Amino acid sequence: MPDGQADKGISAQRLKSFIQRIERLEEEKKTLGADVREVYAEAKSGGFDPKIMRKVISFRKLDKAERQEQEALMQVYLDAIGE
């Protein structure tokens, strides 16, 4: 087997390995998404607002400076429209 063909065989095997790993992770992601939806549904049945919870989670992902900037801009915008 010439060297070029050996390289292609190894590359094909690595590619197959990457694809299989990605497929497994995509399946896990679907499962986790379903789990998250279940938690939101449980929270909603407990009287919590999932829409607000999503905003809180998004807000908590921000670092302190970004959070403060968004709060300040929100206030500026609210003030500008008389709220």
PDB file as gemmi writes it, atoms N, CA and C in Angstrom:
CRYST1    1.000    1.000    1.000  90.00  90.00  90.00 P 1                      
ATOM      1  N   MET A   1       0.850  -1.185   0.000  1.00  0.00           N  
ATOM      2  CA  MET A   1       0.000   0.000   0.000  1.00  0.00           C  
ATOM      3  C   MET A   1       0.892   1.243   0.000  1.00  0.00           C  
ATOM      4  N   PRO A   2       0.767   2.120  -0.984  1.00  0.00           N  
ATOM      5  CA  PRO A   2       1.572   3.347  -1.014  1.00  0.00           C  
ATOM      6  C   PRO A   2       1.267   4.216   0.193  1.00  0.00           C  
ATOM      7  N   ASP A   3       2.248   5.056   0.536  1.00  0.00           N  
ATOM      8  CA  ASP A   3       2.110   5.914   1.719  1.00  0.00           C  
ATOM      9  C   ASP A   3       0.873   6.802   1.667  1.00  0.00           C  
ATOM     10  N   GLY A   4       0.534   7.336   0.505  1.00  0.00           N  
ATOM     11  CA  GLY A   4      -0.629   8.210   0.366  1.00  0.00           C  
ATOM     12  C   GLY A   4      -1.920   7.512   0.747  1.00  0.00           C  
ATOM     13  N   GLN A   5      -2.048   6.246   0.378  1.00  0.00           N  
ATOM     14  CA  GLN A   5      -3.260   5.497   0.716  1.00  0.00           C  
ATOM     15  C   GLN A   5      -3.325   5.211   2.218  1.00  0.00           C  
ATOM     16  N   ALA A   6      -2.190   4.958   2.833  1.00  0.00           N  
ATOM     17  CA  ALA A   6      -2.161   4.709   4.277  1.00  0.00           C  
ATOM     18  C   ALA A   6      -2.623   5.964   5.021  1.00  0.00           C  
ATOM     19  N   ASP A   7      -2.161   7.131   4.566  1.00  0.00           N  
ATOM     20  CA  ASP A   7      -2.563   8.391   5.192  1.00  0.00           C  
ATOM     21  C   ASP A   7      -4.068   8.594   5.067  1.00  0.00           C  
ATOM     22  N   LYS A   8      -4.620   8.260   3.903  1.00  0.00           N  
ATOM     23  CA  LYS A   8      -6.053   8.424   3.697  1.00  0.00           C  
ATOM     24  C   LYS A   8      -6.840   7.504   4.617  1.00  0.00           C  
ATOM     25  N   GLY A   9      -6.351   6.277   4.837  1.00  0.00           N  
ATOM     26  CA  GLY A   9      -7.017   5.336   5.741  1.00  0.00           C  
ATOM     27  C   GLY A   9      -7.035   5.850   7.165  1.00  0.00           C  
ATOM     28  N   ILE A  10      -5.927   6.383   7.599  1.00  0.00           N  
ATOM     29  CA  ILE A  10      -5.843   6.935   8.954  1.00  0.00           C  
ATOM     30  C   ILE A  10      -6.749   8.164   9.062  1.00  0.00           C  
ATOM     31  N   SER A  11      -6.729   9.027   8.072  1.00  0.00           N  
ATOM     32  CA  SER A  11      -7.570  10.216   8.089  1.00  0.00           C  
ATOM     33  C   SER A  11      -9.041   9.839   8.082  1.00  0.00           C  
ATOM     34  N   ALA A  12      -9.413   8.830   7.324  1.00  0.00           N  
ATOM     35  CA  ALA A  12     -10.801   8.382   7.268  1.00  0.00           C  
ATOM     36  C   ALA A  12     -11.232   7.854   8.632  1.00  0.00           C  
ATOM     37  N   GLN A  13     -10.364   7.112   9.285  1.00  0.00           N  
ATOM     38  CA  GLN A  13     -10.690   6.578  10.606  1.00  0.00           C  
ATOM     39  C   GLN A  13     -10.850   7.708  11.622  1.00  0.00           C  
ATOM     40  N   ARG A  14      -9.961   8.690  11.568  1.00  0.00           N  
ATOM     41  CA  ARG A  14     -10.072   9.840  12.488  1.00  0.00           C  
ATOM     42  C   ARG A  14     -11.355  10.606  12.224  1.00  0.00           C  
ATOM     43  N   LEU A  15     -11.664  10.805  10.930  1.00  0.00           N  
ATOM     44  CA  LEU A  15     -12.890  11.508  10.561  1.00  0.00           C  
ATOM     45  C   LEU A  15     -14.106  10.761  11.095  1.00  0.00           C  
ATOM     46  N   LYS A  16     -14.131   9.455  10.913  1.00  0.00           N  
ATOM     47  CA  LYS A  16     -15.243   8.637  11.388  1.00  0.00           C  
ATOM     48  C   LYS A  16     -15.379   8.770  12.905  1.00  0.00           C  
ATOM     49  N   SER A  17     -14.266   8.777  13.600  1.00  0.00           N  
ATOM     50  CA  SER A  17     -14.264   8.924  15.056  1.00  0.00           C  
ATOM     51  C   SER A  17     -14.852  10.276  15.463  1.00  0.00           C  
ATOM     52  N   PHE A  18     -14.433  11.342  14.779  1.00  0.00           N  
ATOM     53  CA  PHE A  18     -14.972  12.680  15.079  1.00  0.00           C  
ATOM     54  C   PHE A  18     -16.475  12.725  14.843  1.00  0.00           C  
ATOM     55  N   ILE A  19     -16.918  12.177  13.736  1.00  0.00           N  
ATOM     56  CA  ILE A  19     -18.337  12.193  13.401  1.00  0.00           C  
ATOM     57  C   ILE A  19     -19.139  11.414  14.429  1.00  0.00           C  
ATOM     58  N   GLN A  20     -18.646  10.257  14.839  1.00  0.00           N  
ATOM     59  CA  GLN A  20     -19.353   9.467  15.842  1.00  0.00           C  
ATOM     60  C   GLN A  20     -19.437  10.203  17.181  1.00  0.00           C  
ATOM     61  N   ARG A  21     -18.344  10.867  17.554  1.00  0.00           N  
ATOM     62  CA  ARG A  21     -18.356  11.640  18.798  1.00  0.00           C  
ATOM     63  C   ARG A  21     -19.369  12.766  18.725  1.00  0.00           C  
ATOM     64  N   ILE A  22     -19.394  13.473  17.598  1.00  0.00           N  
ATOM     65  CA  ILE A  22     -20.348  14.577  17.424  1.00  0.00           C  
ATOM     66  C   ILE A  22     -21.777  14.053  17.476  1.00  0.00           C  
ATOM     67  N   GLU A  23     -22.028  12.926  16.827  1.00  0.00           N  
ATOM     68  CA  GLU A  23     -23.365  12.332  16.849  1.00  0.00           C  
ATOM     69  C   GLU A  23     -23.798  11.991  18.278  1.00  0.00           C  
ATOM     70  N   ARG A  24     -22.891  11.429  19.067  1.00  0.00           N  
ATOM     71  CA  ARG A  24     -23.208  11.109  20.461  1.00  0.00           C  
ATOM     72  C   ARG A  24     -23.508  12.374  21.254  1.00  0.00           C  
ATOM     73  N   LEU A  25     -22.703  13.401  21.043  1.00  0.00           N  
ATOM     74  CA  LEU A  25     -22.909  14.665  21.757  1.00  0.00           C  
ATOM     75  C   LEU A  25     -24.223  15.325  21.353  1.00  0.00           C  
ATOM     76  N   GLU A  26     -24.566  15.264  20.058  1.00  0.00           N  
ATOM     77  CA  GLU A  26     -25.840  15.827  19.594  1.00  0.00           C  
ATOM     78  C   GLU A  26     -27.011  15.102  20.265  1.00  0.00           C  
ATOM     79  N   GLU A  27     -26.904  13.802  20.418  1.00  0.00           N  
ATOM     80  CA  GLU A  27     -27.953  13.036  21.088  1.00  0.00           C  
ATOM     81  C   GLU A  27     -28.056  13.434  22.561  1.00  0.00           C  
ATOM     82  N   GLU A  28     -26.908  13.597  23.201  1.00  0.00           N  
ATOM     83  CA  GLU A  28     -26.902  14.044  24.598  1.00  0.00           C  
ATOM     84  C   GLU A  28     -27.521  15.430  24.713  1.00  0.00           C  
ATOM     85  N   LYS A  29     -27.222  16.294  23.740  1.00  0.00           N  
ATOM     86  CA  LYS A  29     -27.766  17.650  23.743  1.00  0.00           C  
ATOM     87  C   LYS A  29     -29.292  17.617  23.656  1.00  0.00           C  
ATOM     88  N   LYS A  30     -29.833  16.728  22.813  1.00  0.00           N  
ATOM     89  CA  LYS A  30     -31.289  16.592  22.711  1.00  0.00           C  
ATOM     90  C   LYS A  30     -31.879  16.138  24.040  1.00  0.00           C  
ATOM     91  N   THR A  31     -31.220  15.198  24.664  1.00  0.00           N  
ATOM     92  CA  THR A  31     -31.694  14.693  25.951  1.00  0.00           C  
ATOM     93  C   THR A  31     -31.659  15.792  27.006  1.00  0.00           C  
ATOM     94  N   LEU A  32     -30.569  16.540  27.038  1.00  0.00           N  
ATOM     95  CA  LEU A  32     -30.457  17.633  27.999  1.00  0.00           C  
ATOM     96  C   LEU A  32     -31.503  18.711  27.736  1.00  0.00           C  
ATOM     97  N   GLY A  33     -31.765  19.014  26.463  1.00  0.00           N  
ATOM     98  CA  GLY A  33     -32.790  19.998  26.119  1.00  0.00           C  
ATOM     99  C   GLY A  33     -34.152  19.566  26.634  1.00  0.00           C  
ATOM    100  N   ALA A  34     -34.459  18.290  26.493  1.00  0.00           N  
ATOM    101  CA  ALA A  34     -35.726  17.767  27.000  1.00  0.00           C  
ATOM    102  C   ALA A  34     -35.770  17.880  28.527  1.00  0.00           C  
ATOM    103  N   ASP A  35     -34.649  17.603  29.176  1.00  0.00           N  
ATOM    104  CA  ASP A  35     -34.581  17.712  30.638  1.00  0.00           C  
ATOM    105  C   ASP A  35     -34.812  19.157  31.082  1.00  0.00           C  
ATOM    106  N   VAL A  36     -34.216  20.108  30.385  1.00  0.00           N  
ATOM    107  CA  VAL A  36     -34.377  21.526  30.719  1.00  0.00           C  
ATOM    108  C   VAL A  36     -35.842  21.928  30.554  1.00  0.00           C  
ATOM    109  N   ARG A  37     -36.461  21.503  29.460  1.00  0.00           N  
ATOM    110  CA  ARG A  37     -37.881  21.816  29.248  1.00  0.00           C  
ATOM    111  C   ARG A  37     -38.745  21.255  30.374  1.00  0.00           C  
ATOM    112  N   GLU A  38     -38.415  20.058  30.839  1.00  0.00           N  
ATOM    113  CA  GLU A  38     -39.156  19.462  31.950  1.00  0.00           C  
ATOM    114  C   GLU A  38     -39.024  20.294  33.223  1.00  0.00           C  
ATOM    115  N   VAL A  39     -37.828  20.809  33.488  1.00  0.00           N  
ATOM    116  CA  VAL A  39     -37.614  21.630  34.681  1.00  0.00           C  
ATOM    117  C   VAL A  39     -38.421  22.920  34.572  1.00  0.00           C  
ATOM    118  N   TYR A  40     -38.416  23.543  33.374  1.00  0.00           N  
ATOM    119  CA  TYR A  40     -39.228  24.755  33.183  1.00  0.00           C  
ATOM    120  C   TYR A  40     -40.712  24.446  33.390  1.00  0.00           C  
ATOM    121  N   ALA A  41     -41.180  23.321  32.883  1.00  0.00           N  
ATOM    122  CA  ALA A  41     -42.578  22.946  33.054  1.00  0.00           C  
ATOM    123  C   ALA A  41     -42.905  22.727  34.529  1.00  0.00           C  
ATOM    124  N   GLU A  42     -41.991  22.097  35.238  1.00  0.00           N  
ATOM    125  CA  GLU A  42     -42.184  21.874  36.671  1.00  0.00           C  
ATOM    126  C   GLU A  42     -42.231  23.208  37.415  1.00  0.00           C  
ATOM    127  N   ALA A  43     -41.331  24.105  37.059  1.00  0.00           N  
ATOM    128  CA  ALA A  43     -41.311  25.427  37.694  1.00  0.00           C  
ATOM    129  C   ALA A  43     -42.611  26.179  37.403  1.00  0.00           C  
ATOM    130  N   LYS A  44     -43.076  26.089  36.153  1.00  0.00           N  
ATOM    131  CA  LYS A  44     -44.320  26.759  35.781  1.00  0.00           C  
ATOM    132  C   LYS A  44     -45.488  26.210  36.588  1.00  0.00           C  
ATOM    133  N   SER A  45     -45.549  24.900  36.752  1.00  0.00           N  
ATOM    134  CA  SER A  45     -46.638  24.310  37.529  1.00  0.00           C  
ATOM    135  C   SER A  45     -46.534  24.691  39.001  1.00  0.00           C  
ATOM    136  N   GLY A  46     -45.339  25.110  39.420  1.00  0.00           N  
ATOM    137  CA  GLY A  46     -45.132  25.581  40.790  1.00  0.00           C  
ATOM    138  C   GLY A  46     -45.389  27.062  40.951  1.00  0.00           C  
ATOM    139  N   GLY A  47     -45.849  27.710  39.860  1.00  0.00           N  
ATOM    140  CA  GLY A  47     -46.206  29.124  39.943  1.00  0.00           C  
ATOM    141  C   GLY A  47     -45.136  30.099  39.473  1.00  0.00           C  
ATOM    142  N   PHE A  48     -44.046  29.610  38.949  1.00  0.00           N  
ATOM    143  CA  PHE A  48     -42.982  30.488  38.465  1.00  0.00           C  
ATOM    144  C   PHE A  48     -43.165  30.763  36.983  1.00  0.00           C  
ATOM    145  N   ASP A  49     -42.687  31.905  36.527  1.00  0.00           N  
ATOM    146  CA  ASP A  49     -42.819  32.312  35.130  1.00  0.00           C  
ATOM    147  C   ASP A  49     -41.551  31.905  34.368  1.00  0.00           C  
ATOM    148  N   PRO A  50     -41.642  30.893  33.494  1.00  0.00           N  
ATOM    149  CA  PRO A  50     -40.462  30.423  32.758  1.00  0.00           C  
ATOM    150  C   PRO A  50     -39.813  31.508  31.900  1.00  0.00           C  
ATOM    151  N   LYS A  51     -40.605  32.399  31.349  1.00  0.00           N  
ATOM    152  CA  LYS A  51     -40.062  33.481  30.515  1.00  0.00           C  
ATOM    153  C   LYS A  51     -39.112  34.355  31.341  1.00  0.00           C  
ATOM    154  N   ILE A  52     -39.524  34.700  32.537  1.00  0.00           N  
ATOM    155  CA  ILE A  52     -38.681  35.509  33.420  1.00  0.00           C  
ATOM    156  C   ILE A  52     -37.481  34.692  33.888  1.00  0.00           C  
ATOM    157  N   MET A  53     -37.696  33.419  34.163  1.00  0.00           N  
ATOM    158  CA  MET A  53     -36.580  32.563  34.575  1.00  0.00           C  
ATOM    159  C   MET A  53     -35.507  32.521  33.493  1.00  0.00           C  
ATOM    160  N   ARG A  54     -35.928  32.441  32.221  1.00  0.00           N  
ATOM    161  CA  ARG A  54     -34.956  32.431  31.115  1.00  0.00           C  
ATOM    162  C   ARG A  54     -34.157  33.729  31.088  1.00  0.00           C  
ATOM    163  N   LYS A  55     -34.841  34.841  31.345  1.00  0.00           N  
ATOM    164  CA  LYS A  55     -34.145  36.139  31.380  1.00  0.00           C  
ATOM    165  C   LYS A  55     -33.140  36.185  32.525  1.00  0.00           C  
ATOM    166  N   VAL A  56     -33.535  35.669  33.677  1.00  0.00           N  
ATOM    167  CA  VAL A  56     -32.636  35.637  34.834  1.00  0.00           C  
ATOM    168  C   VAL A  56     -31.399  34.798  34.514  1.00  0.00           C  
ATOM    169  N   ILE A  57     -31.612  33.641  33.905  1.00  0.00           N  
ATOM    170  CA  ILE A  57     -30.496  32.757  33.562  1.00  0.00           C  
ATOM    171  C   ILE A  57     -29.574  33.441  32.559  1.00  0.00           C  
ATOM    172  N   SER A  58     -30.156  34.088  31.562  1.00  0.00           N  
ATOM    173  CA  SER A  58     -29.363  34.814  30.573  1.00  0.00           C  
ATOM    174  C   SER A  58     -28.567  35.934  31.242  1.00  0.00           C  
ATOM    175  N   PHE A  59     -29.219  36.649  32.134  1.00  0.00           N  
ATOM    176  CA  PHE A  59     -28.591  37.763  32.843  1.00  0.00           C  
ATOM    177  C   PHE A  59     -27.433  37.273  33.704  1.00  0.00           C  
ATOM    178  N   ARG A  60     -27.627  36.114  34.357  1.00  0.00           N  
ATOM    179  CA  ARG A  60     -26.576  35.575  35.237  1.00  0.00           C  
ATOM    180  C   ARG A  60     -25.338  35.126  34.470  1.00  0.00           C  
ATOM    181  N   LYS A  61     -25.476  34.890  33.171  1.00  0.00           N  
ATOM    182  CA  LYS A  61     -24.332  34.477  32.357  1.00  0.00           C  
ATOM    183  C   LYS A  61     -23.381  35.645  32.090  1.00  0.00           C  
ATOM    184  N   LEU A  62     -23.887  36.857  32.234  1.00  0.00           N  
ATOM    185  CA  LEU A  62     -23.083  38.047  31.958  1.00  0.00           C  
ATOM    186  C   LEU A  62     -22.107  38.305  33.097  1.00  0.00           C  
ATOM    187  N   ASP A  63     -20.967  38.893  32.749  1.00  0.00           N  
ATOM    188  CA  ASP A  63     -20.076  39.296  33.831  1.00  0.00           C  
ATOM    189  C   ASP A  63     -20.611  40.594  34.437  1.00  0.00           C  
ATOM    190  N   LYS A  64     -20.052  40.980  35.556  1.00  0.00           N  
ATOM    191  CA  LYS A  64     -20.577  42.118  36.328  1.00  0.00           C  
ATOM    192  C   LYS A  64     -20.642  43.402  35.495  1.00  0.00           C  
ATOM    193  N   ALA A  65     -19.609  43.698  34.721  1.00  0.00           N  
ATOM    194  CA  ALA A  65     -19.575  44.929  33.926  1.00  0.00           C  
ATOM    195  C   ALA A  65     -20.675  44.923  32.865  1.00  0.00           C  
ATOM    196  N   GLU A  66     -20.837  43.792  32.190  1.00  0.00           N  
ATOM    197  CA  GLU A  66     -21.886  43.697  31.163  1.00  0.00           C  
ATOM    198  C   GLU A  66     -23.271  43.834  31.790  1.00  0.00           C  
ATOM    199  N   ARG A  67     -23.431  43.240  32.939  1.00  0.00           N  
ATOM    200  CA  ARG A  67     -24.701  43.306  33.651  1.00  0.00           C  
ATOM    201  C   ARG A  67     -25.039  44.754  34.010  1.00  0.00           C  
ATOM    202  N   GLN A  68     -24.054  45.447  34.558  1.00  0.00           N  
ATOM    203  CA  GLN A  68     -24.264  46.846  34.940  1.00  0.00           C  
ATOM    204  C   GLN A  68     -24.568  47.713  33.724  1.00  0.00           C  
ATOM    205  N   GLU A  69     -23.873  47.456  32.631  1.00  0.00           N  
ATOM    206  CA  GLU A  69     -24.103  48.220  31.408  1.00  0.00           C  
ATOM    207  C   GLU A  69     -25.530  47.999  30.904  1.00  0.00           C  
ATOM    208  N   GLN A  70     -25.976  46.770  30.904  1.00  0.00           N  
ATOM    209  CA  GLN A  70     -27.337  46.485  30.443  1.00  0.00           C  
ATOM    210  C   GLN A  70     -28.384  47.116  31.358  1.00  0.00           C  
ATOM    211  N   GLU A  71     -28.146  47.064  32.663  1.00  0.00           N  
ATOM    212  CA  GLU A  71     -29.078  47.690  33.601  1.00  0.00           C  
ATOM    213  C   GLU A  71     -29.152  49.193  33.358  1.00  0.00           C  
ATOM    214  N   ALA A  72     -27.982  49.813  33.146  1.00  0.00           N  
ATOM    215  CA  ALA A  72     -27.947  51.254  32.916  1.00  0.00           C  
ATOM    216  C   ALA A  72     -28.654  51.619  31.612  1.00  0.00           C  
ATOM    217  N   LEU A  73     -28.391  50.864  30.563  1.00  0.00           N  
ATOM    218  CA  LEU A  73     -29.054  51.129  29.284  1.00  0.00           C  
ATOM    219  C   LEU A  73     -30.560  50.928  29.375  1.00  0.00           C  
ATOM    220  N   MET A  74     -30.971  49.907  30.096  1.00  0.00           N  
ATOM    221  CA  MET A  74     -32.394  49.661  30.281  1.00  0.00           C  
ATOM    222  C   MET A  74     -33.043  50.867  30.957  1.00  0.00           C  
ATOM    223  N   GLN A  75     -32.391  51.385  31.973  1.00  0.00           N  
ATOM    224  CA  GLN A  75     -32.933  52.539  32.680  1.00  0.00           C  
ATOM    225  C   GLN A  75     -32.981  53.771  31.776  1.00  0.00           C  
ATOM    226  N   VAL A  76     -31.931  53.989  30.993  1.00  0.00           N  
ATOM    227  CA  VAL A  76     -31.905  55.114  30.057  1.00  0.00           C  
ATOM    228  C   VAL A  76     -33.060  55.001  29.069  1.00  0.00           C  
ATOM    229  N   TYR A  77     -33.260  53.818  28.514  1.00  0.00           N  
ATOM    230  CA  TYR A  77     -34.332  53.604  27.550  1.00  0.00           C  
ATOM    231  C   TYR A  77     -35.705  53.803  28.192  1.00  0.00           C  
ATOM    232  N   LEU A  78     -35.890  53.265  29.394  1.00  0.00           N  
ATOM    233  CA  LEU A  78     -37.166  53.430  30.082  1.00  0.00           C  
ATOM    234  C   LEU A  78     -37.440  54.901  30.389  1.00  0.00           C  
ATOM    235  N   ASP A  79     -36.404  55.605  30.836  1.00  0.00           N  
ATOM    236  CA  ASP A  79     -36.538  57.041  31.119  1.00  0.00           C  
ATOM    237  C   ASP A  79     -36.907  57.798  29.839  1.00  0.00           C  
ATOM    238  N   ALA A  80     -36.277  57.407  28.723  1.00  0.00           N  
ATOM    239  CA  ALA A  80     -36.491  58.099  27.462  1.00  0.00           C  
ATOM    240  C   ALA A  80     -37.938  57.971  26.971  1.00  0.00           C  
ATOM    241  N   ILE A  81     -38.591  56.856  27.311  1.00  0.00           N  
ATOM    242  CA  ILE A  81     -39.984  56.681  26.866  1.00  0.00           C  
ATOM    243  C   ILE A  81     -40.989  56.993  27.969  1.00  0.00           C  
ATOM    244  N   GLY A  82     -40.472  57.586  29.062  1.00  0.00           N  
ATOM    245  CA  GLY A  82     -41.353  58.033  30.134  1.00  0.00           C  
ATOM    246  C   GLY A  82     -41.867  56.945  31.044  1.00  0.00           C  
ATOM    247  N   GLU A  83     -41.173  55.872  31.140  1.00  0.00           N  
ATOM    248  CA  GLU A  83     -41.597  54.772  32.026  1.00  0.00           C  
ATOM    249  C   GLU A  83     -40.948  54.896  33.393  1.00  0.00           C  
TER     250      GLU A  83                                                      
END                                                                             
